[in-house]
């Protein structure tokens, strides 16, 4: 490695949660060199989870979710400019405005963007939205304030379900269209998918599963939608919640192992090149990264999770300023939360990495429970519904590869303790992309959809 | 003053919602909603909430990237 690792030039591409936390960690670990953050959005780093919750409920303005920083960064922020390319030999990031930014070490934290509606003419109709940025949230919240007659949400993953929940809470009529058999089924499997479907209907959502939206109608302005089962609805707002696309196009000519599935890196967050050779000056973290995890048989994981962005950014930053033997692996157990229809849903582990599920505590009827997932006889995930305090215990079971099903004994266990198939569908059956993608090689499972580069 | 709550860590003890109800509210039994930008008059209450959180899930600081160009 050239230069002094604590006093040269580090460039971070991506100025959101992962980029910010990495920058803080670099300074905390004594990095005194020049630090540049490049972000295509004009806003300083802001928190995205509130956008589909507080912001759509009208409790917080969309431009008021800025993230706090933990320390002074003394960084050069280049906001509102997109990175368009990477020259790994000359060690420069090429910006769309024609400038280039030299680096000694680079962190790629460009995250994802909302997957657009596939028909550009329909996507351009007034009233058609996606929800990823604070600008998206501001525009959508303003239109919800105006009291639309009906909102159509396309895709019943977490984001789509949270949007539907916020709309119902505001008293708006909502239709949710999902190609798969139930909401959340792609992330949580069949048992909790069924619970989510019941919950949405109990809250007055017009939930339509097993259908696709074949056309968004309107003349300049959205007026309605047609479904694959021949039905149609009137709607003045449609929110496209079809998952995310990883922002890797700018790396297409870089020679890195970067593509639709993300930037492949090792457990220490170092990016691989296209030949599978690990680099030592380019790192990746957050939603854009794809990394091996020993708890999940070293399959490559990409996680669209807030907690992963934080944890992986901290490991990447540490490793960027540490000599080899002092580097750390990113081994955090994946975790996320969602708040919808009055319920707090929290997950640890990877529920899609499972063949069976058992309700270990509580009951589906009360919508208060812990579902534990197993794969080939060991615990791989747990999901709590309004029972978050139990989850730490199951995280420990996952970390120690405890046998599945877990031993009975919870005082409030009311369901049958017999595991049932976890029924995780192939993601290609769903409207929305998976928020957790496992892309290793298990011959009997296909948990991602390969989309060839255009 | 800006805040962010690590909701992976949050277990819904609701101490913050008692100490600074103008900033933190429980939504349903277990979900926490909060106002990321803390109004001036709430700062002391928020500091107490940060200190009282049993799982230390609340991060407080100045807005990131201020002075960014």
Interface residues (C-beta under 8 A of the other chain):
Chain A: X15 X20 X37 X44 X45 X47 X49 X50 X53 X54 X57 X59 X60 X64 X65 X66 X67 X68 X69 X70 X71 X73 X77 X78 X79 X306 X307 X310 X335 X336 X337 X339 X342 X343 X344 X346 X386 X387 X388 X389
Chain B: X1 X2 X3 X4 X6 X7 X8 X10 X11 X12 X27 X28 X29 X30 X31 X33 X34 X35 X36 X37 X59 X60 X61 X62 X63 X64 X65 X66 X67 X68 X69
